[in-house]
Amino acid sequence: METVCKDAKPPTSRGVAITKESIRQMTEFMDGVDQKLQPTYWNVHQGYPEATLERFLKAREGNVQKANKMLLDCLNWRVENDIDNILAKPIQPKSLYDNIRNSQLIGVSGFCKKGRPVFAIGVGQSGYDKAALDKYVQSHIQINEYRDRVLLPEASKKQGRHVGSCIKILDMTGLKLSALNRVKILTVISTVDDLNYPEKTDTYYIVNAPYVFQACWKAVKPLLQERTRKKVQVLKGCGRDELLEVMDMSAIPAFARGNGAKCSNGYVDCYSPDHKFHVELWNHMKDQAEALATVTVRPQGSVHVSIPVPDEAEIGGSAEVVHMIEETMEKLVAEQKCADPNKLIQNFSSMKLPGEITTGPKRSESLPNPNLSY
């Protein structure tokens, strides 16, 4: 049986204390939930239920009642959207899947020194313009599920201990104010993550940040929750030296290695559909589809995942960061009434930033429709 909270002092995560009593209360609550939710709960905890309860407690600042509600909402969302079988529903045809890979830049570049997967994300250069939004959401959830049900269990076995989280390196190269629609899509994706995959990312490393991001970050950082703020590290330049403290050079994606850094022969960009991670993910989904016989091959998939709508007080993590940057960019564009938003960068240093930025969106009003194409 898994053991959590062995230390004399309750474990903490960025200021949040999780007690044995809190874990006990949540365990008791989960023992009493509807049996139809138990299979999907197993897919969430993967044999480490106490670590999972701890994640949801951290996401709700140790409040047991709120953590119970968050977890129950997550399990119902999974059942309602058949998330347990989403890995058996590959996006078809393969050419569409490849288009998504080439416009939603994400990959696994290796593992850090603690054995956690390192995800590389090309925020500034992801176009999100080759498919409907629901396909990007589907693809993102499939990567989450593959991480939690394949990558992390394999990492745990290799390390001989539980590995339940990852780290992410976000490349901001090419980010402009004209990319506002792309930021809105990121708001949708990060909302799914924060409500249903909480505390799965230990640290977000921001690299190659252009001036537009630095200015937005300066405005929103003081307004973030402390737990969120401590997770985000904006590194200087490509961030190579700082990243080498937590991972070997082989795990650092090419965009964070600096000018002149050489990649080994046979190097394949971690974003590419031909990279080992994406090849194995695609083959896994094909195998799952054949084994479970849950889908048939057709030009367009039929997966439409509902986007959860949180209360404003629940906004935290990556969704909090992305939404507040989105709002700042929107207000800057509106304030300047500029036909070409890129020209705003020239006047950014003298621009008056919004005096008030809300701490959470009214999701029913601000989230894009997941069934619309962008």
N, C-alpha and C positions, 0 to 999 in steps of 0.2 A: 504493500500500500504506500502511496506517495505521502511523504511527510513535508509539511510546510510549517514555517514558524518555529523552528527548533531553538533558536537563540533565546537567551534570557530576556532580551528586549524585543518588542514587536518589530518586525521588518518594516522598513520604510521605503518609499519610492518617491524621490523628489519631494519630500516633505509630508507625504501621506503615510500614516501609521496604520498597518493592518494587523489586527489582533486575532488570536486564536478563537476568541468568542465570536468575532465577526464571521470568520470562516465557518464556525459551527452553526451559526444562525442561518447562513446562506445554504449550507449543506442540508440542513433540516428543511428549508424552504424547497430546495430542488427535489428532495425525496418525495415531496407531496404534490409536485406538478403533474399535469395530465400525462399519462403514459405515452400518448402519441408524440410527445415532445422528447422522450428519452433517446430515441435513435439519433435525432439531429444534435442533441446535447452531447452525445458521445463523439460525433464528428467534430464538435467544437473543442472538447477537452482532450481527445486523443489519448486517454488513459491518464491524464494529469488534471483531475477535476479541481483540486485545491488551488493549483496554480491559475486555473481559469477563473475561479471565484475571486482570487486575489486581483486579477486583471480588471474585472468589472468593479471591484471595490475601489481600486485606484482611480478608475475613470469617474467615480462618483464621490471622490474625496473621503472614502471610508464610510459613507452613509449606507447602511445595510438595506434599508427600505428602498432607496433609490437604485442601488445596485441590483436588488432582486427584480425590480421593475425593468431595468435596462436589459438584464439577461433574459427575462421572460419575453419582452418585446422582440429581442433578437431571435429567440427560438421560434416564435410565431412567424416572424418575417421569413425565416428560413423555410418553414413548412409551407407557408402560403406561396412562396416563389420557387419551391422545389430546388433549393440550393444544394441539397445533398446529392442531387443528380446532375448538377450543372457541368461537372467534368465529363459527363457522358453526352454532352451536347456541344461538340465542336462547331465553331462558326464555319459554315460552308458557303460557297466553295472555298478551297484552299487559297485561291487568289485573293478572295476578300479578306481572309485571315492575314495573309501576307501584307495586304494594303493597310490593315489596322496596325500591324507590327511596325510598319514603316512610317506611320503617322501618329502613333501613340508610343513614344520612345521609352521603353522600359526593358530592363534585363538584369540578369544576375552576373556580376563580374567576378565573384569569388566568395570567400568566407573570411571573416575577421579573425583576429588572434584568439577570440573566445569561442570560435566556431559558429558564429551567427552568419546567416546569408547576408551578402552585401548587394543591395538593389541599386542600380544606377537608373536615374530618370532624367530624360532630356526635356525639362519643363519648357525652356525657351524655344526649342525647335520642334516640338510636337504640334502638328497642324490640326489634328482631329477633324480632318476634312475629307476623308475617304470612305466614310460610312455614317450611318445614322447613330445618334447618341446612344441608343439602347445597345448597339453592338459594342461600343467602347466600354459601357458599363458592364456588359456581359463578360468581355475579355478581361477587364480588371478583376472582377469577382473570381473568374477562373484562375487567374494568377494567385489571388489570395488563398483560394482553396487548395491549390497545388502546393503552395508554400506551407500551409498548415497541416495538410494531410500527407504530404510526401517529403518535401525538403526538410522541414523541421524534425519530423520523426527520424529521418536518416541522419541528420546532424546530431540528434540526441544519442542515437546508437553509436555513432562514431566517437563522440566525446565521452560516452559512458555516464552522462548526466543529462538532465532535462535542458534542452535548448528550445525556448518558446517564443523568441522574438528575433527581429532582424534590425539592420541599420540601413539607412537610405542616403544616397549621395545625389543631390539635386543640382543639375547643371542648368544655370540660368542664361547661358550663352544665347543671344538672339532675342531675349525678352524685350518687348516694346509695349507701349500703352495701346497700340493698335491691336494687341493680342487679347483684348478684353473678353471676347467670346470664348477663347480658350480657357481663360481663368474661370469663367462661369462653369464650364464643363468640369474643371478641377474641383469646383465647389461641390458639385453633385457627387463626384467620386469620393472626395474626402469625407462627405457626410455619411456615405455608405460605410466607409472605413471606421469612422469614429463611433458610430452607433452599433456596429456589428462585429468589428474586429479591434476592440479597444486595446491599447497598450501592446500592440504587436510590433511597433517600431520604437526602439530605445532612443535613437538620436537621428535627427535630420541634419545632414551636413550640406550647407549651401555653398556652392563654388561658382567661380566665374560670374559673379553678380555684377550686372551692368548698373549704371548710375540710377536708372529708373527703379530697379528693385531696392537698391540701398536707400534711396529717398523714401520709398513706401515703407520699408522696414523700420526706418528711423521714426516714422510717424506712428506705426501701429504697435511696435514692440512694447512701449510702456503700458498699453491698454490690454495686453494679453494676460491671461491667467498665469500665475507663477509656474504652475506645472507645465503649461504649454511653452512658456518662454524658455525654460531650462532645457527643453528637448531640442530646440533649434539652435544650431551653431553656424553663424555666417563666417566662413573662412576667407582669408586673404588670398586673392587670385585663384589659382587652381586648387589650392589647399593641400598640395601633395605632402608637405612636411608634417602637417597636423594629422593627416590621414595615415601616414606611416607609423604613427604612434599606436594605432589601433588595428592595422592590417599590413600585410606584406605588399610589396610593389605589385606582385602578380594579381592581387585582388582589386587594385585601384583601376577604375575604368580609364580609357585612353584620354578622355577630356580632362581628367584631374591629374595627369602625370606631368604636365608642363611642356613648354616648347622644347623640341629636340629630344624628348623622351622616346626611346625606341621600343617597339613591341616585338615580341618574338616571332620568328617565322611561323606562318600558318595562323597568325592571330585573326580571329573573327570578331567583329564588333559585337558587343553583347546585346545591342538592339536588334541585330539582324535575325530574320527568321531562320537563318542557317546556323546560328549559334547553338551550342550544345543544349543550353537551358530550354530554348524555344523548340528545338527538335524533340527533346524528351517530353516536354509538355504536350506538344501536338500528338506524338505517338501515344502518350498516356491517355489522352482524350479519345483517340480513335479506338484504343483497346477497350476503354470503359464503355464506349458506345456499342461496340460489337458484343461485349460480354453481357451488358444489361439490356440490349436491344430496345433502347429508349428513344432513339431518333432514327430517322431515315435521311439519307443524303439528299439535299435539295439546295437550290441556289441561295435561298435566304433562310436563316434559322428562324425559330419561332419563340425565342426566349425574350420575354419582356419583364424585367425585374422592377417591382415598385420601389420608388425612392422613399425611404423612411423620412418622416417629418418630425423633428425633435422640437421640444419646447425651447424657447430662447435661452433659458437658464442652463440647458443641457449642452450648449455648444462649447466644445473644447478641442484640444489637440490640433491636428492638421486642418480640420474644417474651420476652426476659429481663425487660424493664420490666413488661409486662402480667402475666406470671406471678407476679412477686414482689409486685405490688400485689394480685393475686388472693389469694395466700397470706396476705398481711397482713390483708386484709379478712375472709377466712375465720377466721383465728385470733382476730381481734377479736370477731367475732360469737360464736364458740364460747366465748371467755373470759368474755364478759359473760352468756351464756345468756339473751339478751333476746328476747322474743317478737316485738318490733317492732324490727328492726335500725336503723331510722332514729333511735331514741332514743339510740343509742350516740353520735351526734354531740354530744349535750349534755354527755357525760362524756369526750369525746375527749382534752381537754387533760390530764386527770388519769389517763388510762389508761396502764398499763404495756404497751408494745409488745413483741412477741416478741423474745426475746434472740437467737434463732437463726432465720434464714430461709435455706433451701437456695438454692443458686445456680442450680438447674435442676430442672424437674419430671421425675418418672418418667412419661413421656408415655403409656405403655401403660395407666397407671392413672388419669391425671388428665385426658386429653383426652376431651371428650364424643364420643359416637358421631356421625359426620357424617350418618348416615341417620335420626337421631331428630329429631323436631320439638320446638321450644322455644316 
